[in-house]
Amino acid sequence: MSRQILSVIFALLLIFGYTQISQADVTGSFELDIALIPEGAQTEAVKFDIDFQANLVINITLSGITFGADLGFGVTGVEFAVLSLTTNLGALAVFDQFVFAEPFACVLFTGGSVSDLNTINGGGQLVGQCPGQQVIPIGDGDGDGVIDRAVGFVKKRISIELNIAGISLSNLALFEDVDFPDIQGGNDHEHDHFDGNLAYDLSSINTDVDDQTPTFGFGDVISISGQTVSGITVTGTTAFCASGVNYIKKRNFVWEVNEACTSGFGNGTTPIEGGAKTPLLFEQEDLWVEGIELGGVTLDIHSTFIPLKPINAVITASTSIFDLADVVATFNSMNITNLVLSSVVTTVTSGNLSLTLIDLGGDLSLDQTNAVLSVVLNPNQNPADFVISLNTNNSGLSAASFSLGISRNTLNLDSTTTFSGSGSLSWSSTSFSIDVNGGGGLSFGADFTYTPGGMGPTSIKLGIIF
């Protein structure tokens, strides 16, 4: 084939590619989140810690394929990048994700690379997201032991779903760094936590779990769902080497890989049978049966089986009493094989009033109640939503909250004041939330919280949708 013909073909490909790109649909959003944390409340004017966080989301659809990018930026630089691809191949839907992130540590953790689960439960350590002023980057991109704020590969997730004759089949495959640091304290997480004294070496990998070098493992989740002719929906999910929730800073993903399912467990003194690269362990089986109708009562059942643990079950029954009230009762058992109830929660709703009765021990004795009254003030002109919530326990009234919501054109204002105590209540907090949608995709929001100790963290959000 002559050079002239090759040049013509190449030119046609360029023209075709440019034409296709020019027809691509681009959507997304950009949000700037400004966090203001006062250093104290000792005077009227104090210094603030300021944290600027930006999030850019872009989706480009071209010839039936959507390329997505979810990018997070902070004071330390790039914090995460979630790249995705979505497409449909006939009845088959494909969703593919690559997750990159900067490893962070929380200085509130104790003992670098030591799990904080026991110390939290016994010593009152951090529970939940680590505060921003206590979060520091620990990425080491060249392995020299010096923190250089490197961003590393965290995981790949690929999900496929096939719908055939009303039956939905799906499979989620996970390839993940099981050692990547987690700053979510107190969650059921098998990763070790870092307090900032150790750098996380992103320049290499090894087969040792719970250290400061990436170790990769594989997990898989298979689901099947369908509906019977009577309208009952049945869904089953089987997980291999996967459970729980995986966290990176500002993002989380349902299912994370078990650290036991890494190559390190197959290269020791006990090789994996058949020479497999990693072990494949049965982790969890979930079964949902929803929409069972029995004499005017609708039943939904969810059971969970985990090897070497009792079978858990949650049964939800809902019905209507003479069209006067709706009743929903949820029975939770952590050991259904021995017919042991763990808790019973019953909610009765009639008009604007809702009453929830809570039995925490499953012994059919009342432990807590929650009553909620929702009314609309001045419904004809300038309406406002007013909500009163009262909580009681065995000691009497334990909490009360009063919420007011106002919407005027593009402005939404919500305020909640909470009182708490045991028997006698005292003021706990007052919060304000403002949301303004200026039209044209522009938005503004702000959240303020005040407590007896002074002003709490404040968040200001500026956004645009395109």
BASENU-794930 format. One record per residue (C-alpha): x, y, z. Coordinates in steps of 0.5 Angstrom, whole numbers, padded with zeros to 4 digits, always signed. Last residue first. Layout:
XYZ ...
This chain:
-0046+0044+0067 -0047+0045+0075 -0044+0050+0079 -0042+0050+0086 -0040+0054+0092 -0040+0051+0099 -0039+0054+0106 -0038+0050+0112 -0037+0052+0119 -0034+0048+0125 -0037+0049+0131 -0038+0056+0135 -0038+0056+0142 -0038+0051+0148 -0045+0051+0149 -0046+0049+0142 -0047+0053+0135 -0047+0050+0128 -0047+0054+0122 -0048+0051+0115 -0047+0055+0108 -0049+0054+0101 -0049+0057+0094 -0051+0054+0087 -0050+0056+0080 -0053+0052+0075 -0056+0057+0071 -0061+0059+0077 -0059+0062+0083 -0060+0056+0087 -0059+0058+0095 -0058+0053+0100 -0057+0056+0108 -0057+0051+0114 -0057+0053+0121 -0055+0049+0127 -0057+0050+0134 -0054+0045+0140 -0054+0042+0146 -0059+0046+0150 -0061+0043+0157 -0066+0037+0159 -0068+0035+0165 -0069+0027+0166 -0063+0025+0163 -0060+0031+0158 -0061+0033+0151 -0064+0039+0148 -0063+0041+0140 -0064+0047+0136 -0065+0046+0128 -0065+0051+0123 -0067+0050+0115 -0067+0056+0110 -0068+0054+0103 -0067+0060+0098 -0069+0060+0090 -0076+0061+0091 -0077+0062+0098 -0077+0056+0102 -0077+0055+0110 -0075+0050+0114 -0076+0050+0122 -0073+0044+0126 -0074+0043+0134 -0071+0038+0138 -0072+0034+0144 -0067+0029+0148 -0067+0024+0154 -0074+0025+0157 -0075+0019+0162 -0070+0015+0165 -0072+0009+0162 -0071+0012+0155 -0075+0018+0152 -0074+0022+0145 -0078+0028+0143 -0078+0031+0136 -0082+0037+0134 -0082+0039+0126 -0084+0046+0123 -0084+0046+0115 -0086+0054+0113 -0091+0056+0108 -0091+0064+0106 -0098+0064+0104 -0103+0059+0104 -0100+0054+0109 -0099+0058+0114 -0095+0053+0118 -0094+0046+0116 -0094+0041+0121 -0089+0035+0123 -0090+0032+0130 -0085+0026+0131 -0085+0022+0137 -0079+0017+0139 -0079+0012+0144 -0073+0008+0148 -0073+0002+0152 -0080-0002+0152 -0080-0009+0154 -0081-0014+0149 -0074-0018+0151 -0071-0016+0144 -0065-0012+0148 -0066-0006+0144 -0074-0005+0144 -0076+0001+0141 -0082+0004+0140 -0083+0010+0134 -0089+0015+0134 -0090+0019+0128 -0095+0025+0128 -0097+0029+0122 -0102+0024+0119 -0102+0017+0122 -0095+0014+0123 -0094+0008+0128 -0087+0006+0128 -0084-0001+0131 -0077-0003+0133 -0075-0010+0136 -0068-0011+0137 -0064-0017+0138 -0069-0023+0138 -0066-0030+0139 -0070-0036+0135 -0064-0040+0136 -0062-0041+0129 -0064-0033+0128 -0058-0031+0132 -0057-0023+0131 -0064-0022+0130 -0068-0016+0128 -0075-0015+0128 -0078-0009+0124 -0085-0007+0125 -0088-0002+0121 -0095+0001+0122 -0099+0006+0118 -0105+0009+0121 -0112+0011+0120 -0113+0007+0113 -0117+0002+0118 -0110+0000+0120 -0105-0001+0115 -0099-0006+0114 -0092-0007+0115 -0087-0012+0117 -0080-0012+0117 -0076-0018+0118 -0068-0018+0119 -0064-0024+0120 -0057-0026+0122 -0054-0033+0122 -0049-0034+0127 -0042-0034+0126 -0037-0039+0123 -0038-0037+0116 -0042-0031+0115 -0050-0032+0113 -0054-0026+0112 -0062-0026+0112 -0066-0020+0110 -0074-0021+0110 -0079-0016+0107 -0087-0018+0109 -0093-0014+0107 -0099-0015+0112 -0106-0015+0109 -0107-0022+0110 -0100-0025+0108 -0097-0021+0102 -0089-0022+0101 -0086-0016+0098 -0079-0018+0099 -0074-0024+0100 -0067-0021+0101 -0061-0026+0101 -0054-0025+0103 -0048-0030+0103 -0042-0028+0106 -0034-0029+0106 -0033-0035+0102 -0025-0035+0101 -0021-0035+0094 -0014-0036+0096 -0009-0032+0091 -0004-0034+0085 -0007-0041+0085 -0002-0046+0085 -0007-0052+0085 -0008-0052+0093 -0005-0045+0096 +0002-0046+0098 +0003-0047+0106 +0010-0045+0108 +0009-0038+0105 +0008-0036+0098 +0000-0037+0098 -0002-0033+0104 +0003-0027+0101 -0001-0027+0094 -0007-0024+0098 -0014-0026+0100 -0013-0026+0107 -0013-0018+0107 -0020-0019+0105 -0022-0014+0099 -0027-0008+0100 -0035-0008+0099 -0039-0002+0098 -0034+0004+0096 -0033+0010+0100 -0030+0017+0098 -0028+0024+0102 -0021+0021+0104 -0021+0013+0102 -0026+0008+0105 -0028+0001+0104 -0034-0002+0106 -0036-0008+0109 -0034-0015+0106 -0030-0018+0100 -0026-0025+0099 -0032-0028+0096 -0039-0025+0097 -0045-0028+0095 -0051-0024+0094 -0058-0027+0093 -0065-0023+0091 -0072-0025+0091 -0078-0020+0089 -0085-0023+0091 -0090-0020+0085 -0094-0026+0085 -0091-0028+0078 -0084-0029+0082 -0079-0023+0081 -0072-0024+0080 -0065-0022+0083 -0058-0025+0082 -0052-0023+0085 -0044-0025+0085 -0039-0021+0089 -0031-0022+0088 -0025-0021+0091 -0017-0020+0089 -0011-0018+0093 -0006-0013+0093 -0001-0011+0098 +0002-0004+0098 +0008-0002+0103 +0007+0001+0110 +0005-0005+0114 -0001-0009+0115 +0000-0015+0110 +0006-0017+0107 +0006-0019+0100 +0010-0013+0097 +0009-0007+0093 +0014-0002+0091 +0014+0006+0089 +0008+0008+0094 +0012+0007+0100 +0007+0010+0106 +0011+0014+0110 +0011+0013+0118 +0010+0017+0124 +0004+0020+0121 -0001+0017+0126 -0003+0011+0121 -0008+0006+0121 -0008-0002+0120 -0013-0004+0115 -0018-0009+0117 -0024-0004+0118 -0030-0005+0122 -0031+0003+0123 -0028+0006+0129 -0024+0011+0126 -0024+0013+0118 -0017+0015+0116 -0016+0009+0112 -0009+0007+0110 -0008+0003+0104 -0006-0004+0106 -0011-0008+0102 -0009-0005+0096 -0015-0007+0091 -0017-0012+0085 -0025-0012+0086 -0030-0016+0081 -0037-0014+0082 -0042-0019+0078 -0049-0018+0076 -0055-0022+0074 -0062-0020+0073 -0067-0024+0071 -0074-0021+0068 -0073-0025+0062 -0065-0023+0061 -0062-0017+0065 -0054-0018+0065 -0050-0013+0070 -0043-0012+0070 -0038-0009+0075 -0031-0007+0075 -0027-0005+0081 -0020-0003+0080 -0016-0001+0087 -0012+0004+0090 -0007+0007+0085 -0002+0012+0089 -0002+0019+0089 +0005+0022+0092 +0005+0027+0097 +0013+0027+0098 +0014+0024+0105 +0021+0022+0105 +0022+0014+0107 +0026+0014+0100 +0021+0010+0097 +0020+0014+0091 +0013+0016+0091 +0012+0017+0099 +0005+0019+0101 +0004+0021+0108 -0001+0026+0108 -0003+0029+0114 -0010+0029+0117 -0011+0033+0124 -0014+0039+0122 -0019+0036+0117 -0022+0032+0123 -0022+0024+0122 -0028+0022+0120 -0032+0017+0124 -0030+0015+0132 -0023+0017+0134 -0021+0014+0141 -0025+0013+0147 -0021+0008+0150 -0024+0001+0150 -0028+0001+0143 -0023+0006+0140 -0017+0003+0143 -0019-0004+0140 -0021-0002+0133 -0014+0003+0133 -0010-0002+0129 -0003+0000+0129 +0001+0002+0123 +0003+0008+0127 +0002+0008+0135 -0004+0012+0137 -0009+0015+0132 -0011+0022+0133 -0005+0024+0128 -0009+0022+0123 -0006+0019+0117 -0007+0020+0109 -0005+0016+0103 -0006+0020+0096 -0011+0017+0092 -0013+0013+0085 -0019+0009+0084 -0020+0006+0077 -0027+0004+0076 -0031+0000+0070 -0039+0000+0070 -0041-0005+0064 -0049-0006+0062 -0050-0012+0058 -0057-0013+0055 -0054-0010+0049 -0047-0008+0050 -0049-0002+0055 -0043+0003+0057 -0040+0006+0063 -0033+0008+0064 -0030+0011+0070 -0024+0015+0073 -0024+0016+0081 -0018+0021+0082 -0016+0023+0090 -0013+0028+0094 -0009+0032+0089 -0006+0038+0093 -0004+0038+0100 -0009+0044+0101 -0015+0040+0097 -0017+0037+0091 -0022+0032+0089 -0023+0029+0082 -0029+0025+0080 -0028+0023+0072 -0032+0020+0068 -0032+0017+0061 -0039+0015+0058 -0040+0010+0052 -0046+0010+0047 -0042+0014+0042 -0039+0019+0046 -0041+0021+0053 -0036+0025+0057 -0038+0026+0064 -0034+0031+0069 -0034+0032+0076 -0029+0037+0079 -0029+0037+0087 -0025+0043+0091 -0023+0043+0098 -0020+0049+0102 -0019+0048+0109 -0018+0054+0114 -0016+0054+0121 -0019+0060+0124 -0017+0065+0129 -0021+0068+0134 -0025+0074+0135 -0031+0074+0141 -0026+0071+0146 -0025+0064+0149 -0029+0061+0144 -0023+0056+0141 -0019+0055+0135 -0025+0056+0130 -0025+0051+0124 -0027+0054+0118 -0029+0049+0112 -0029+0052+0105 -0032+0047+0100 -0031+0049+0092 -0036+0045+0088 -0035+0044+0080 -0040+0040+0076 -0041+0035+0070 -0044+0034+0063 -0040+0034+0056 -0044+0031+0051 -0039+0029+0045 -0041+0031+0038 -0035+0035+0037 -0031+0028+0039 -0034+0024+0033 -0033+0030+0028 -0026+0030+0030 -0025+0022+0030 -0028+0022+0023 -0023+0028+0021 -0017+0024+0024 -0019+0018+0021 -0020+0021+0014 -0013+0024+0014 -0010+0017+0016 -0014+0014+0011 -0011+0019+0006 -0004+0019+0008 -0004+0011+0008 -0006+0012+0001 -0001+0017-0001 +0004+0012+0002 +0003+0007-0002 +0000+0000+0000 
